[in-house]
Amino acid sequence: IFEIRITDNGTGMSSAIKAKIFQPFFTTKPAGEGTGLGLSLAYDIITKGHGGTIDVESTEGQGTTFIITI
């Protein structure tokens, strides 16, 4: 078992966005920019393909951490 943490020091995200980020076609970009499939595909590969987990911790104004465990 190993864990990968990816952290940024950006603006973080709200609880409403955190609840949707792994859903197919969800995007915060304007219409016509991006497909909203990146995190959905990553989620499926990690969870279904490798039997792992991917979680997100985020605080608005402080940044976000994605935690991948396989």
All heavy atoms as TSV, in Angstrom:
chain	resi	resn	atom	element	x	y	z
A	1	ILE	N	N	0.855	-1.181	0.000
A	1	ILE	CA	C	0.000	0.000	0.000
A	1	ILE	C	C	0.894	1.235	0.000
A	1	ILE	O	O	1.869	1.297	0.739
A	1	ILE	CB	C	-0.931	0.032	1.221
A	1	ILE	CG1	C	-1.897	-1.154	1.146
A	1	ILE	CG2	C	-1.692	1.330	1.303
A	1	ILE	CD1	C	-2.817	-1.254	2.330
A	2	PHE	N	N	0.543	2.200	-0.816
A	2	PHE	CA	C	1.258	3.473	-0.794
A	2	PHE	C	C	0.273	4.618	-0.959
A	2	PHE	O	O	-0.852	4.429	-1.395
A	2	PHE	CB	C	2.365	3.532	-1.854
A	2	PHE	CG	C	1.878	3.506	-3.274
A	2	PHE	CD1	C	1.588	4.678	-3.947
A	2	PHE	CD2	C	1.715	2.309	-3.946
A	2	PHE	CE1	C	1.142	4.663	-5.252
A	2	PHE	CE2	C	1.275	2.272	-5.266
A	2	PHE	CZ	C	0.991	3.444	-5.913
A	3	GLU	N	N	0.723	5.811	-0.575
A	3	GLU	CA	C	-0.124	6.997	-0.609
A	3	GLU	C	C	0.610	8.110	-1.330
A	3	GLU	O	O	1.795	8.327	-1.077
A	3	GLU	CB	C	-0.472	7.418	0.810
A	3	GLU	CG	C	-1.343	8.655	0.900
A	3	GLU	CD	C	-1.680	8.994	2.332
A	3	GLU	OE1	O	-2.602	8.356	2.874
A	3	GLU	OE2	O	-1.011	9.869	2.904
A	4	ILE	N	N	-0.096	8.793	-2.199
A	4	ILE	CA	C	0.429	9.967	-2.900
A	4	ILE	C	C	-0.441	11.143	-2.507
A	4	ILE	O	O	-1.666	11.068	-2.572
A	4	ILE	CB	C	0.376	9.780	-4.425
A	4	ILE	CG1	C	1.204	8.581	-4.852
A	4	ILE	CG2	C	0.822	11.056	-5.136
A	4	ILE	CD1	C	1.000	8.183	-6.293
A	5	ARG	N	N	0.192	12.234	-2.083
A	5	ARG	CA	C	-0.533	13.471	-1.750
A	5	ARG	C	C	-0.075	14.567	-2.694
A	5	ARG	O	O	1.120	14.795	-2.847
A	5	ARG	CB	C	-0.253	13.894	-0.309
A	5	ARG	CG	C	-0.913	12.996	0.706
A	5	ARG	CD	C	-0.579	13.453	2.134
A	5	ARG	NE	N	-1.368	12.686	3.070
A	5	ARG	CZ	C	-2.430	13.139	3.704
A	5	ARG	NH1	N	-2.815	14.393	3.536
A	5	ARG	NH2	N	-3.104	12.364	4.528
A	6	ILE	N	N	-1.042	15.220	-3.289
A	6	ILE	CA	C	-0.766	16.338	-4.189
A	6	ILE	C	C	-1.472	17.551	-3.597
A	6	ILE	O	O	-2.687	17.554	-3.454
A	6	ILE	CB	C	-1.273	16.053	-5.614
A	6	ILE	CG1	C	-0.629	14.762	-6.131
A	6	ILE	CG2	C	-1.008	17.232	-6.535
A	6	ILE	CD1	C	-1.295	14.173	-7.335
A	7	THR	N	N	-0.679	18.565	-3.250
A	7	THR	CA	C	-1.211	19.738	-2.557
A	7	THR	C	C	-0.910	21.005	-3.346
A	7	THR	O	O	0.171	21.145	-3.923
A	7	THR	CB	C	-0.577	19.853	-1.151
A	7	THR	OG1	O	-0.849	18.646	-0.433
A	7	THR	CG2	C	-1.133	21.029	-0.376
A	8	ASP	N	N	-1.873	21.916	-3.347
A	8	ASP	CA	C	-1.620	23.232	-3.922
A	8	ASP	C	C	-1.945	24.300	-2.882
A	8	ASP	O	O	-2.530	24.006	-1.850
A	8	ASP	CB	C	-2.413	23.455	-5.219
A	8	ASP	CG	C	-3.909	23.625	-5.005
A	8	ASP	OD1	O	-4.333	24.102	-3.936
A	8	ASP	OD2	O	-4.675	23.287	-5.922
A	9	ASN	N	N	-1.526	25.489	-3.160
A	9	ASN	CA	C	-1.790	26.604	-2.242
A	9	ASN	C	C	-2.742	27.605	-2.894
A	9	ASN	O	O	-2.674	28.791	-2.646
A	9	ASN	CB	C	-0.489	27.293	-1.823
A	9	ASN	CG	C	0.258	27.878	-3.007
A	9	ASN	OD1	O	-0.089	27.641	-4.149
A	9	ASN	ND2	N	1.303	28.617	-2.719
A	10	GLY	N	N	-3.658	27.083	-3.716
A	10	GLY	CA	C	-4.623	27.925	-4.422
A	10	GLY	C	C	-5.743	28.407	-3.527
A	10	GLY	O	O	-5.602	28.487	-2.306
A	11	THR	N	N	-6.868	28.668	-4.136
A	11	THR	CA	C	-7.998	29.261	-3.413
A	11	THR	C	C	-8.896	28.232	-2.744
A	11	THR	O	O	-9.867	28.596	-2.092
A	11	THR	CB	C	-8.855	30.107	-4.370
A	11	THR	OG1	O	-9.330	29.266	-5.427
A	11	THR	CG2	C	-8.047	31.253	-4.943
A	12	GLY	N	N	-8.597	26.937	-2.902
A	12	GLY	CA	C	-9.439	25.910	-2.298
A	12	GLY	C	C	-10.765	25.814	-3.028
A	12	GLY	O	O	-10.976	26.428	-4.063
A	13	MET	N	N	-11.668	24.999	-2.468
A	13	MET	CA	C	-12.986	24.860	-3.093
A	13	MET	C	C	-14.063	24.708	-2.029
A	13	MET	O	O	-13.789	24.266	-0.917
A	13	MET	CB	C	-13.001	23.679	-4.068
A	13	MET	CG	C	-12.774	22.334	-3.445
A	13	MET	SD	S	-12.751	20.990	-4.642
A	13	MET	CE	C	-11.019	20.896	-5.006
A	14	SER	N	N	-15.253	25.064	-2.403
A	14	SER	CA	C	-16.385	24.977	-1.485
A	14	SER	C	C	-16.824	23.522	-1.314
A	14	SER	O	O	-16.487	22.651	-2.116
A	14	SER	CB	C	-17.555	25.795	-2.016
A	14	SER	OG	O	-18.073	25.180	-3.185
A	15	SER	N	N	-17.630	23.270	-0.308
A	15	SER	CA	C	-18.177	21.930	-0.077
A	15	SER	C	C	-19.040	21.487	-1.249
A	15	SER	O	O	-19.058	20.314	-1.617
A	15	SER	CB	C	-19.005	21.905	1.205
A	15	SER	OG	O	-18.188	22.169	2.308
A	16	ALA	N	N	-19.760	22.414	-1.852
A	16	ALA	CA	C	-20.624	22.092	-2.994
A	16	ALA	C	C	-19.801	21.589	-4.178
A	16	ALA	O	O	-20.184	20.618	-4.844
A	16	ALA	CB	C	-21.443	23.310	-3.396
A	17	ILE	N	N	-18.687	22.214	-4.442
A	17	ILE	CA	C	-17.822	21.781	-5.544
A	17	ILE	C	C	-17.141	20.466	-5.190
A	17	ILE	O	O	-17.074	19.553	-6.015
A	17	ILE	CB	C	-16.806	22.872	-5.917
A	17	ILE	CG1	C	-17.536	24.038	-6.577
A	17	ILE	CG2	C	-15.721	22.318	-6.839
A	17	ILE	CD1	C	-16.680	25.214	-6.936
A	18	LYS	N	N	-16.647	20.327	-3.948
A	18	LYS	CA	C	-16.015	19.068	-3.534
A	18	LYS	C	C	-16.946	17.880	-3.727
A	18	LYS	O	O	-16.506	16.796	-4.090
A	18	LYS	CB	C	-15.587	19.123	-2.061
A	18	LYS	CG	C	-14.305	19.856	-1.825
A	18	LYS	CD	C	-13.730	19.609	-0.452
A	18	LYS	CE	C	-14.657	19.947	0.670
A	18	LYS	NZ	N	-14.012	19.919	1.988
A	19	ALA	N	N	-18.222	18.081	-3.501
A	19	ALA	CA	C	-19.200	16.996	-3.624
A	19	ALA	C	C	-19.389	16.546	-5.073
A	19	ALA	O	O	-19.882	15.451	-5.321
A	19	ALA	CB	C	-20.536	17.432	-3.038
A	20	LYS	N	N	-18.985	17.367	-6.040
A	20	LYS	CA	C	-19.249	17.076	-7.450
A	20	LYS	C	C	-18.007	16.793	-8.283
A	20	LYS	O	O	-18.136	16.349	-9.424
A	20	LYS	CB	C	-19.972	18.265	-8.092
A	20	LYS	CG	C	-21.328	18.559	-7.500
A	20	LYS	CD	C	-21.912	19.787	-8.162
A	20	LYS	CE	C	-23.238	20.166	-7.528
A	20	LYS	NZ	N	-23.781	21.377	-8.156
A	21	ILE	N	N	-16.817	17.034	-7.776
A	21	ILE	CA	C	-15.636	17.034	-8.645
A	21	ILE	C	C	-15.324	15.713	-9.326
A	21	ILE	O	O	-14.675	15.695	-10.355
A	21	ILE	CB	C	-14.382	17.560	-7.927
A	21	ILE	CG1	C	-14.043	16.698	-6.740
A	21	ILE	CG2	C	-14.535	19.010	-7.559
A	21	ILE	CD1	C	-12.662	17.000	-6.196
A	22	PHE	N	N	-15.772	14.594	-8.773
A	22	PHE	CA	C	-15.488	13.305	-9.394
A	22	PHE	C	C	-16.624	12.834	-10.305
A	22	PHE	O	O	-16.554	11.751	-10.868
A	22	PHE	CB	C	-15.197	12.250	-8.327
A	22	PHE	CG	C	-13.952	12.552	-7.528
A	22	PHE	CD1	C	-14.027	12.772	-6.161
A	22	PHE	CD2	C	-12.710	12.619	-8.132
A	22	PHE	CE1	C	-12.895	13.046	-5.421
A	22	PHE	CE2	C	-11.556	12.901	-7.408
A	22	PHE	CZ	C	-11.658	13.114	-6.043
A	23	GLN	N	N	-17.657	13.653	-10.479
A	23	GLN	CA	C	-18.781	13.310	-11.357
A	23	GLN	C	C	-18.398	13.600	-12.811
A	23	GLN	O	O	-17.789	14.627	-13.104
A	23	GLN	CB	C	-20.022	14.124	-11.000
A	23	GLN	CG	C	-20.597	13.808	-9.655
A	23	GLN	CD	C	-21.782	14.704	-9.312
A	23	GLN	OE1	O	-22.215	15.527	-10.111
A	23	GLN	NE2	N	-22.300	14.534	-8.105
A	24	PRO	N	N	-18.776	12.682	-13.710
A	24	PRO	CA	C	-18.486	12.924	-15.132
A	24	PRO	C	C	-19.124	14.220	-15.625
A	24	PRO	O	O	-20.244	14.552	-15.252
A	24	PRO	CB	C	-19.128	11.720	-15.841
A	24	PRO	CG	C	-19.276	10.680	-14.785
A	24	PRO	CD	C	-19.458	11.417	-13.488
A	25	PHE	N	N	-18.384	14.942	-16.421
A	25	PHE	CA	C	-18.807	16.172	-17.099
A	25	PHE	C	C	-18.947	17.383	-16.177
A	25	PHE	O	O	-19.338	18.451	-16.621
A	25	PHE	CB	C	-20.106	15.955	-17.902
A	25	PHE	CG	C	-19.993	14.809	-18.859
A	25	PHE	CD1	C	-20.698	13.635	-18.645
A	25	PHE	CD2	C	-19.160	14.891	-19.965
A	25	PHE	CE1	C	-20.579	12.559	-19.513
A	25	PHE	CE2	C	-19.035	13.820	-20.837
A	25	PHE	CZ	C	-19.750	12.659	-20.611
A	26	PHE	N	N	-18.595	17.255	-14.885
A	26	PHE	CA	C	-18.626	18.428	-14.016
A	26	PHE	C	C	-17.378	19.257	-14.281
A	26	PHE	O	O	-16.264	18.744	-14.319
A	26	PHE	CB	C	-18.669	18.035	-12.539
A	26	PHE	CG	C	-18.591	19.243	-11.628
A	26	PHE	CD1	C	-19.694	20.054	-11.448
A	26	PHE	CD2	C	-17.396	19.589	-11.016
A	26	PHE	CE1	C	-19.623	21.186	-10.648
A	26	PHE	CE2	C	-17.315	20.715	-10.209
A	26	PHE	CZ	C	-18.431	21.517	-10.025
A	27	THR	N	N	-17.558	20.537	-14.475
A	27	THR	CA	C	-16.431	21.449	-14.678
A	27	THR	C	C	-16.767	22.815	-14.110
A	27	THR	O	O	-17.938	23.199	-14.051
A	27	THR	CB	C	-16.047	21.567	-16.174
A	27	THR	OG1	O	-14.893	22.408	-16.293
A	27	THR	CG2	C	-17.174	22.124	-17.012
A	28	THR	N	N	-15.759	23.503	-13.678
A	28	THR	CA	C	-15.947	24.874	-13.210
A	28	THR	C	C	-15.544	25.870	-14.293
A	28	THR	O	O	-15.617	27.070	-14.089
A	28	THR	CB	C	-15.101	25.142	-11.946
A	28	THR	OG1	O	-13.723	24.894	-12.236
A	28	THR	CG2	C	-15.554	24.258	-10.792
A	29	LYS	N	N	-15.125	25.350	-15.434
A	29	LYS	CA	C	-14.711	26.206	-16.554
A	29	LYS	C	C	-15.935	26.714	-17.305
A	29	LYS	O	O	-17.001	26.100	-17.261
A	29	LYS	CB	C	-13.811	25.420	-17.510
A	29	LYS	CG	C	-12.501	25.005	-16.888
A	29	LYS	CD	C	-11.676	24.203	-17.864
A	29	LYS	CE	C	-10.391	23.753	-17.205
A	29	LYS	NZ	N	-9.604	22.892	-18.101
A	30	PRO	N	N	-15.778	27.818	-18.032
A	30	PRO	CA	C	-16.883	28.330	-18.853
A	30	PRO	C	C	-17.298	27.311	-19.909
A	30	PRO	O	O	-16.509	26.452	-20.305
A	30	PRO	CB	C	-16.288	29.576	-19.511
A	30	PRO	CG	C	-15.126	29.961	-18.677
A	30	PRO	CD	C	-14.602	28.686	-18.075
A	31	ALA	N	N	-18.530	27.413	-20.374
A	31	ALA	CA	C	-19.057	26.510	-21.407
A	31	ALA	C	C	-18.126	26.495	-22.612
A	31	ALA	O	O	-17.643	27.535	-23.053
A	31	ALA	CB	C	-20.448	26.949	-21.818
A	32	GLY	N	N	-17.858	25.300	-23.117
A	32	GLY	CA	C	-17.004	25.157	-24.290
A	32	GLY	C	C	-15.532	25.004	-23.965
A	32	GLY	O	O	-14.725	24.766	-24.851
A	33	GLU	N	N	-15.161	25.115	-22.699
A	33	GLU	CA	C	-13.763	24.965	-22.294
A	33	GLU	C	C	-13.637	23.776	-21.356
A	33	GLU	O	O	-14.045	23.834	-20.208
A	33	GLU	CB	C	-13.269	26.225	-21.590
A	33	GLU	CG	C	-13.185	27.431	-22.489
A	33	GLU	CD	C	-12.586	28.624	-21.769
A	33	GLU	OE1	O	-11.758	28.432	-20.873
A	33	GLU	OE2	O	-12.972	29.751	-22.120
A	34	GLY	N	N	-13.065	22.709	-21.849
A	34	GLY	CA	C	-12.887	21.517	-21.026
A	34	GLY	C	C	-14.100	20.619	-21.062
A	34	GLY	O	O	-15.216	21.050	-21.327
A	35	THR	N	N	-13.859	19.336	-20.780
A	35	THR	CA	C	-14.938	18.351	-20.861
A	35	THR	C	C	-15.457	17.935	-19.498
A	35	THR	O	O	-16.518	17.349	-19.394
A	35	THR	CB	C	-14.452	17.083	-21.579
A	35	THR	OG1	O	-13.378	16.513	-20.828
A	35	THR	CG2	C	-14.015	17.383	-22.995
A	36	GLY	N	N	-14.685	18.174	-18.451
A	36	GLY	CA	C	-15.095	17.739	-17.126
A	36	GLY	C	C	-14.923	16.249	-16.922
A	36	GLY	O	O	-15.595	15.652	-16.096
A	37	LEU	N	N	-14.032	15.636	-17.675
A	37	LEU	CA	C	-13.827	14.194	-17.560
A	37	LEU	C	C	-12.543	13.807	-16.830
A	37	LEU	O	O	-12.394	12.664	-16.424
A	37	LEU	CB	C	-13.828	13.545	-18.945
A	37	LEU	CG	C	-15.189	13.488	-19.616
A	37	LEU	CD1	C	-15.053	12.973	-21.045
A	37	LEU	CD2	C	-16.134	12.610	-18.832
A	38	GLY	N	N	-11.624	14.721	-16.654
A	38	GLY	CA	C	-10.308	14.394	-16.090
A	38	GLY	C	C	-10.362	13.712	-14.735
A	38	GLY	O	O	-9.827	12.610	-14.556
A	39	LEU	N	N	-10.998	14.326	-13.759
A	39	LEU	CA	C	-11.050	13.735	-12.420
A	39	LEU	C	C	-11.961	12.520	-12.372
A	39	LEU	O	O	-11.713	11.586	-11.609
A	39	LEU	CB	C	-11.475	14.772	-11.385
A	39	LEU	CG	C	-10.402	15.790	-11.023
A	39	LEU	CD1	C	-10.969	16.853	-10.089
A	39	LEU	CD2	C	-9.207	15.120	-10.386
A	40	SER	N	N	-12.996	12.492	-13.205
A	40	SER	CA	C	-13.874	11.333	-13.271
A	40	SER	C	C	-13.108	10.117	-13.778
A	40	SER	O	O	-13.217	9.018	-13.212
A	40	SER	CB	C	-15.063	11.625	-14.191
A	40	SER	OG	O	-15.839	10.476	-14.383
A	41	LEU	N	N	-12.316	10.300	-14.824
A	41	LEU	CA	C	-11.509	9.199	-15.353
A	41	LEU	C	C	-10.444	8.765	-14.348
A	41	LEU	O	O	-10.229	7.565	-14.155
A	41	LEU	CB	C	-10.845	9.609	-16.668
A	41	LEU	CG	C	-11.778	9.751	-17.864
A	41	LEU	CD1	C	-11.036	10.340	-19.047
A	41	LEU	CD2	C	-12.388	8.409	-18.217
A	42	ALA	N	N	-9.788	9.718	-13.721
A	42	ALA	CA	C	-8.777	9.388	-12.707
A	42	ALA	C	C	-9.408	8.592	-11.565
A	42	ALA	O	O	-8.845	7.598	-11.091
A	42	ALA	CB	C	-8.124	10.655	-12.174
A	43	TYR	N	N	-10.590	8.998	-11.140
A	43	TYR	CA	C	-11.299	8.301	-10.066
A	43	TYR	C	C	-11.575	6.853	-10.454
A	43	TYR	O	O	-11.319	5.930	-9.678
A	43	TYR	CB	C	-12.604	9.037	-9.747
A	43	TYR	CG	C	-13.362	8.425	-8.597
A	43	TYR	CD1	C	-13.086	8.804	-7.292
A	43	TYR	CD2	C	-14.352	7.470	-8.813
A	43	TYR	CE1	C	-13.773	8.239	-6.230
A	43	TYR	CE2	C	-15.041	6.902	-7.762
A	43	TYR	CZ	C	-14.753	7.296	-6.471
A	43	TYR	OH	O	-15.420	6.728	-5.418
A	44	ASP	N	N	-12.090	6.644	-11.654
A	44	ASP	CA	C	-12.393	5.285	-12.112
A	44	ASP	C	C	-11.135	4.428	-12.222
A	44	ASP	O	O	-11.137	3.259	-11.845
A	44	ASP	CB	C	-13.122	5.314	-13.451
A	44	ASP	CG	C	-14.586	5.709	-13.327
A	44	ASP	OD1	O	-15.104	5.752	-12.190
A	44	ASP	OD2	O	-15.211	5.974	-14.366
A	45	ILE	N	N	-10.063	4.981	-12.749
A	45	ILE	CA	C	-8.814	4.231	-12.888
A	45	ILE	C	C	-8.276	3.823	-11.523
A	45	ILE	O	O	-7.878	2.672	-11.307
A	45	ILE	CB	C	-7.769	5.052	-13.671
A	45	ILE	CG1	C	-8.190	5.171	-15.136
A	45	ILE	CG2	C	-6.375	4.414	-13.553
A	45	ILE	CD1	C	-7.415	6.206	-15.922
A	46	ILE	N	N	-8.277	4.754	-10.587
A	46	ILE	CA	C	-7.727	4.471	-9.255
A	46	ILE	C	C	-8.611	3.513	-8.476
A	46	ILE	O	O	-8.122	2.554	-7.863
A	46	ILE	CB	C	-7.507	5.784	-8.488
A	46	ILE	CG1	C	-6.374	6.577	-9.145
A	46	ILE	CG2	C	-7.192	5.522	-7.012
A	46	ILE	CD1	C	-6.303	8.028	-8.742
A	47	THR	N	N	-9.932	3.748	-8.486
A	47	THR	CA	C	-10.825	2.931	-7.656
A	47	THR	C	C	-11.188	1.597	-8.300
A	47	THR	O	O	-11.101	0.552	-7.658
A	47	THR	CB	C	-12.114	3.685	-7.297
A	47	THR	OG1	O	-12.806	4.038	-8.491
A	47	THR	CG2	C	-11.808	4.931	-6.482
A	48	LYS	N	N	-11.582	1.628	-9.562
A	48	LYS	CA	C	-12.017	0.398	-10.224
A	48	LYS	C	C	-10.853	-0.385	-10.821
A	48	LYS	O	O	-10.815	-1.609	-10.738
A	48	LYS	CB	C	-13.043	0.723	-11.310
A	48	LYS	CG	C	-14.327	1.312	-10.754
A	48	LYS	CD	C	-15.280	1.728	-11.848
A	48	LYS	CE	C	-16.510	2.391	-11.243
A	48	LYS	NZ	N	-17.377	2.970	-12.274
A	49	GLY	N	N	-9.913	0.323	-11.407
A	49	GLY	CA	C	-8.785	-0.343	-12.050
A	49	GLY	C	C	-7.743	-0.874	-11.085
A	49	GLY	O	O	-7.140	-1.918	-11.323
A	50	HIS	N	N	-7.534	-0.155	-9.981
A	50	HIS	CA	C	-6.471	-0.531	-9.045
A	50	HIS	C	C	-6.964	-0.844	-7.641
A	50	HIS	O	O	-6.158	-1.182	-6.771
A	50	HIS	CB	C	-5.420	0.583	-8.974
A	50	HIS	CG	C	-4.722	0.822	-10.272
A	50	HIS	ND1	N	-3.810	-0.062	-10.803
A	50	HIS	CD2	C	-4.823	1.842	-11.167
A	50	HIS	CE1	C	-3.360	0.404	-11.961
A	50	HIS	NE2	N	-3.972	1.549	-12.209
A	51	GLY	N	N	-8.254	-0.709	-7.393
A	51	GLY	CA	C	-8.798	-1.014	-6.069
A	51	GLY	C	C	-8.357	-0.036	-4.994
A	51	GLY	O	O	-8.351	-0.359	-3.812
A	52	GLY	N	N	-8.011	1.174	-5.395
A	52	GLY	CA	C	-7.544	2.185	-4.449
A	52	GLY	C	C	-8.618	3.199	-4.110
A	52	GLY	O	O	-9.804	2.997	-4.399
A	53	THR	N	N	-8.185	4.285	-3.515
A	53	THR	CA	C	-9.095	5.376	-3.174
A	53	THR	C	C	-8.470	6.699	-3.598
A	53	THR	O	O	-7.252	6.828	-3.675
A	53	THR	CB	C	-9.398	5.444	-1.658
A	53	THR	OG1	O	-8.176	5.686	-0.955
A	53	THR	CG2	C	-10.042	4.162	-1.157
A	54	ILE	N	N	-9.317	7.669	-3.850
A	54	ILE	CA	C	-8.877	9.037	-4.078
A	54	ILE	C	C	-9.808	9.944	-3.288
A	54	ILE	O	O	-11.025	9.851	-3.403
A	54	ILE	CB	C	-8.828	9.408	-5.584
A	54	ILE	CG1	C	-8.323	10.839	-5.773
A	54	ILE	CG2	C	-10.152	9.194	-6.255
A	54	ILE	CD1	C	-7.992	11.200	-7.206
A	55	ASP	N	N	-9.224	10.741	-2.440
A	55	ASP	CA	C	-9.979	11.652	-1.585
A	55	ASP	C	C	-9.470	13.060	-1.791
A	55	ASP	O	O	-8.358	13.273	-2.289
A	55	ASP	CB	C	-9.826	11.257	-0.111
A	55	ASP	CG	C	-10.399	9.876	0.176
A	55	ASP	OD1	O	-11.587	9.662	-0.126
A	55	ASP	OD2	O	-9.660	9.032	0.689
A	56	VAL	N	N	-10.270	14.022	-1.368
A	56	VAL	CA	C	-9.869	15.417	-1.485
A	56	VAL	C	C	-10.148	16.133	-0.166
A	56	VAL	O	O	-11.187	15.929	0.453
A	56	VAL	CB	C	-10.575	16.119	-2.675
A	56	VAL	CG1	C	-12.079	16.149	-2.504
A	56	VAL	CG2	C	-10.040	17.517	-2.888
A	57	GLU	N	N	-9.176	16.915	0.258
A	57	GLU	CA	C	-9.333	17.796	1.418
A	57	GLU	C	C	-9.120	19.213	0.909
A	57	GLU	O	O	-8.135	19.472	0.228
A	57	GLU	CB	C	-8.287	17.482	2.489
A	57	GLU	CG	C	-8.399	16.101	3.080
A	57	GLU	CD	C	-7.242	15.769	4.019
A	57	GLU	OE1	O	-6.264	16.538	4.090
A	57	GLU	OE2	O	-7.327	14.711	4.662
A	58	SER	N	N	-10.031	20.111	1.215
A	58	SER	CA	C	-9.898	21.465	0.725
A	58	SER	C	C	-10.539	22.449	1.694
A	58	SER	O	O	-11.589	22.163	2.270
A	58	SER	CB	C	-10.560	21.605	-0.649
A	58	SER	OG	O	-10.312	22.887	-1.191
A	59	THR	N	N	-9.891	23.575	1.845
A	59	THR	CA	C	-10.410	24.669	2.654
A	59	THR	C	C	-10.376	25.920	1.791
A	59	THR	O	O	-9.320	26.256	1.237
A	59	THR	CB	C	-9.558	24.874	3.923
A	59	THR	OG1	O	-9.510	23.641	4.644
A	59	THR	CG2	C	-10.139	25.968	4.795
A	60	GLU	N	N	-11.517	26.572	1.681
A	60	GLU	CA	C	-11.561	27.789	0.872
A	60	GLU	C	C	-10.546	28.797	1.379
A	60	GLU	O	O	-10.426	29.027	2.573
A	60	GLU	CB	C	-12.967	28.389	0.884
A	60	GLU	CG	C	-13.952	27.586	0.052
A	60	GLU	CD	C	-15.299	28.250	-0.055
A	60	GLU	OE1	O	-15.466	29.094	-0.957
A	60	GLU	OE2	O	-16.160	27.920	0.778
A	61	GLY	N	N	-9.795	29.355	0.447
A	61	GLY	CA	C	-8.783	30.350	0.775
A	61	GLY	C	C	-7.460	29.769	1.235
A	61	GLY	O	O	-6.510	30.503	1.471
A	62	GLN	N	N	-7.359	28.430	1.333
A	62	GLN	CA	C	-6.125	27.836	1.849
A	62	GLN	C	C	-5.517	26.770	0.940
A	62	GLN	O	O	-4.384	26.369	1.144
A	62	GLN	CB	C	-6.370	27.245	3.230
A	62	GLN	CG	C	-6.708	28.277	4.258
A	62	GLN	CD	C	-6.868	27.674	5.648
A	62	GLN	OE1	O	-6.536	26.514	5.879
A	62	GLN	NE2	N	-7.361	28.458	6.564
A	63	GLY	N	N	-6.254	26.232	0.007
A	63	GLY	CA	C	-5.685	25.234	-0.883
A	63	GLY	C	C	-6.395	23.895	-0.809
A	63	GLY	O	O	-7.384	23.730	-0.084
A	64	THR	N	N	-5.852	22.946	-1.568
A	64	THR	CA	C	-6.474	21.633	-1.733
A	64	THR	C	C	-5.423	20.547	-1.726
A	64	THR	O	O	-4.322	20.756	-2.238
A	64	THR	CB	C	-7.256	21.589	-3.064
A	64	THR	OG1	O	-8.246	22.618	-3.047
A	64	THR	CG2	C	-7.913	20.252	-3.307
A	65	THR	N	N	-5.771	19.388	-1.179
A	65	THR	CA	C	-4.915	18.218	-1.219
A	65	THR	C	C	-5.720	17.034	-1.742
A	65	THR	O	O	-6.802	16.745	-1.231
A	65	THR	CB	C	-4.356	17.860	0.177
A	65	THR	OG1	O	-3.592	18.964	0.662
A	65	THR	CG2	C	-3.479	16.615	0.131
A	66	PHE	N	N	-5.196	16.384	-2.767
A	66	PHE	CA	C	-5.752	15.127	-3.261
A	66	PHE	C	C	-4.908	14.005	-2.685
A	66	PHE	O	O	-3.673	14.075	-2.696
A	66	PHE	CB	C	-5.713	15.070	-4.795
A	66	PHE	CG	C	-6.748	15.938	-5.442
A	66	PHE	CD1	C	-6.474	17.255	-5.743
A	66	PHE	CD2	C	-8.011	15.440	-5.722
A	66	PHE	CE1	C	-7.429	18.071	-6.328
A	66	PHE	CE2	C	-8.977	16.238	-6.316
A	66	PHE	CZ	C	-8.695	17.556	-6.608
A	67	ILE	N	N	-5.570	12.973	-2.149
A	67	ILE	CA	C	-4.880	11.849	-1.519
A	67	ILE	C	C	-5.252	10.582	-2.277
A	67	ILE	O	O	-6.423	10.185	-2.293
A	67	ILE	CB	C	-5.289	11.730	-0.035
A	67	ILE	CG1	C	-5.005	13.043	0.680
A	67	ILE	CG2	C	-4.544	10.563	0.619
A	67	ILE	CD1	C	-5.879	13.267	1.886
A	68	ILE	N	N	-4.250	9.978	-2.895
A	68	ILE	CA	C	-4.449	8.754	-3.646
A	68	ILE	C	C	-3.801	7.616	-2.864
A	68	ILE	O	O	-2.619	7.691	-2.519
A	68	ILE	CB	C	-3.811	8.852	-5.045
A	68	ILE	CG1	C	-4.418	10.032	-5.804
A	68	ILE	CG2	C	-3.946	7.537	-5.803
A	68	ILE	CD1	C	-3.654	10.428	-7.043
A	69	THR	N	N	-4.574	6.572	-2.593
A	69	THR	CA	C	-4.067	5.416	-1.877
A	69	THR	C	C	-4.308	4.177	-2.727
A	69	THR	O	O	-5.429	3.942	-3.186
A	69	THR	CB	C	-4.775	5.250	-0.504
A	69	THR	OG1	O	-4.640	6.465	0.217
A	69	THR	CG2	C	-4.163	4.117	0.287
A	70	ILE	N	N	-3.249	3.423	-2.947
A	70	ILE	CA	C	-3.360	2.178	-3.727
A	70	ILE	C	C	-2.676	1.083	-2.929
A	70	ILE	O	O	-1.628	1.251	-2.390
A	70	ILE	CB	C	-2.747	2.309	-5.123
A	70	ILE	CG1	C	-3.503	3.375	-5.910
A	70	ILE	CG2	C	-2.747	0.988	-5.847
A	70	ILE	CD1	C	-2.983	3.649	-7.279
